[in-house]
Amino acid sequence: MVELCVKQIDDSYWLSCGAHRFKCVVGASGLVSADEKQEGDNATPRGRWPLRGLYYRADRISADRLAGYSAFSPIVIGKQDGWCDAPEDAAYNSKVTLPYPARHETLWREDGLYDLIIPLGYNDVCPVPHKGSAIFLHCALEETHHTKGCVALLRNDLLSLLSYLDADSYLVI
């Protein structure tokens, strides 16, 4: 079991994995307790969250680059993939196929932020409406200063991190 940990040090956030540290970004509103988390608050929920899989853009990251990461079976993101963030919808906080009638995020993004996504096990088992959705570990760009509630790392750092993960890994925020 591998523990990843996000901590604030001075004005920056860092994700650690054993002796390895990677600069990361969190939600624009900072960190909040899971009890306080609300849909759309731009805050990252504190807690201990299991890693729920690995999604990637095959046109930007080769399957060969992900080979050997036995913790997950990588799932290709397609143009039809989305994530429902409509609190009253039955598919709230889960992957959906587009077009989808309720509010959702599109996983196929042009900006590269979702080239690699690891959904966190936050509010995903019997999701509570309005408590937050689509909390991922995903890619950041050099100019990324915050997320809408996720944790983001530079793509090469996230790719490096994959080699340390196992099926029981979790993220502590």
C-alpha positions in Angstrom: 0.0 0.0 0.0 1.5 3.3 -1.1 0.5 6.5 0.6 0.6 9.8 -1.4 0.4 12.9 0.7 -0.4 16.5 -0.2 0.9 19.1 2.2 1.2 22.9 2.1 4.8 24.2 2.7 5.0 28.0 2.8 2.9 29.2 -0.2 3.2 26.0 -2.2 1.6 22.5 -2.2 3.7 19.4 -2.5 2.7 15.8 -3.1 5.0 13.3 -1.5 5.4 9.6 -2.2 8.1 8.1 0.1 11.2 10.1 -0.4 9.9 11.7 -3.7 8.3 15.1 -3.7 6.5 16.8 -6.6 5.1 20.3 -6.6 1.3 20.3 -7.1 -1.7 22.6 -7.3 -5.0 22.3 -5.5 -8.4 24.0 -5.7 -8.5 27.8 -5.9 -10.3 28.0 -2.6 -7.6 25.8 -0.9 -8.4 22.8 1.3 -11.6 22.1 3.1 -12.8 19.2 5.3 -14.9 16.6 3.4 -17.9 17.7 5.6 -17.6 21.3 4.3 -17.0 20.4 0.6 -19.7 21.6 -1.8 -20.2 21.2 -5.5 -18.6 24.2 -7.3 -16.7 25.6 -4.3 -13.3 25.2 -6.0 -12.0 23.6 -2.9 -10.0 20.4 -2.5 -11.4 18.0 0.1 -9.2 16.8 2.9 -9.2 13.2 3.7 -7.8 9.8 2.7 -8.9 8.9 -0.8 -8.3 5.7 -2.7 -7.1 5.9 -6.3 -9.9 4.6 -8.6 -8.2 3.9 -11.9 -6.1 5.5 -14.7 -7.5 7.2 -17.7 -5.4 8.6 -20.5 -5.4 10.2 -24.0 -3.9 7.6 -26.3 -3.2 10.3 -28.9 -1.0 12.1 -26.4 0.5 9.4 -24.2 1.4 6.0 -25.7 0.2 2.8 -24.2 3.8 1.7 -24.2 4.6 4.6 -21.8 2.0 3.2 -19.4 3.0 -0.4 -19.8 4.3 -2.0 -16.6 2.3 0.1 -14.2 0.5 -2.9 -12.8 -1.6 -0.9 -10.3 -4.2 -0.1 -12.9 -5.4 -1.2 -16.3 -5.2 2.0 -18.2 -8.5 3.1 -19.8 -8.4 5.2 -23.0 -10.3 8.5 -22.9 -12.4 9.0 -26.0 -14.2 12.1 -27.4 -17.5 10.6 -26.0 -16.3 10.4 -22.4 -17.6 12.8 -19.7 -18.0 13.0 -15.9 -21.4 14.0 -14.5 -21.4 16.9 -12.1 -25.1 17.5 -11.9 -26.0 16.9 -8.2 -29.6 15.7 -8.8 -28.7 13.3 -11.7 -28.6 9.5 -11.1 -25.1 9.5 -12.6 -23.7 12.2 -10.3 -19.9 11.9 -9.8 -19.5 9.1 -12.3 -18.2 8.6 -15.9 -20.9 9.1 -18.6 -21.1 8.8 -22.3 -21.6 12.0 -24.3 -23.8 13.5 -25.4 -25.3 13.4 -21.9 -28.4 15.4 -20.9 -27.3 16.5 -17.5 -24.4 18.9 -16.7 -21.0 17.2 -17.1 -17.3 17.8 -17.7 -15.8 16.6 -21.0 -12.8 14.4 -20.4 -11.4 14.9 -23.9 -9.8 18.4 -23.4 -7.6 20.3 -25.8 -5.6 22.0 -23.0 -3.8 18.8 -21.9 -5.0 18.9 -18.3 -6.9 15.6 -18.6 -4.3 13.8 -20.7 -3.9 11.5 -17.6 -6.6 11.3 -14.9 -6.7 9.2 -11.7 -10.2 9.6 -10.1 -10.1 9.8 -6.4 -12.5 7.9 -4.2 -14.2 11.0 -2.9 -18.0 11.0 -2.7 -18.2 8.1 -5.3 -19.8 5.3 -3.3 -23.4 6.3 -2.9 -22.6 9.9 -3.8 -24.2 12.6 -1.8 -25.7 15.3 -4.0 -23.9 18.7 -3.8 -20.9 17.3 -1.8 -18.6 17.5 -4.8 -17.7 15.5 -7.9 -14.9 14.9 -10.4 -12.1 15.1 -7.9 -9.1 13.8 -9.8 -5.4 13.6 -9.7 -4.6 15.0 -13.1 -2.0 16.9 -15.2 -1.1 20.6 -14.7 0.6 23.0 -17.1 3.5 25.2 -16.1 1.0 28.1 -15.9 -1.6 26.2 -13.8 -1.9 28.0 -10.4 -5.0 26.2 -9.1 -7.7 23.7 -10.0 -11.5 23.6 -9.4 -10.9 21.1 -6.5 -8.6 18.4 -7.9 -4.9 17.9 -7.3 -2.7 18.4 -10.3 0.9 17.7 -11.2 3.0 18.4 -14.2 2.5 15.6 -16.7 6.0 14.2 -16.5 5.8 14.2 -12.6 2.5 12.4 -12.8 3.9 9.8 -15.2 6.9 9.3 -12.9 4.6 8.9 -9.9 2.8 6.0 -11.6 5.7 3.7 -11.1 5.4 3.9 -7.3 1.6 3.1 -7.1 0.0 -0.2 -6.4 -3.7 -1.3 -6.4 -4.1 -0.2 -2.7 -2.6 3.3 -3.1 -4.4 6.2 -1.7 -4.0 10.0 -1.5 -4.0 11.9 1.8 -4.9 15.5 1.6 
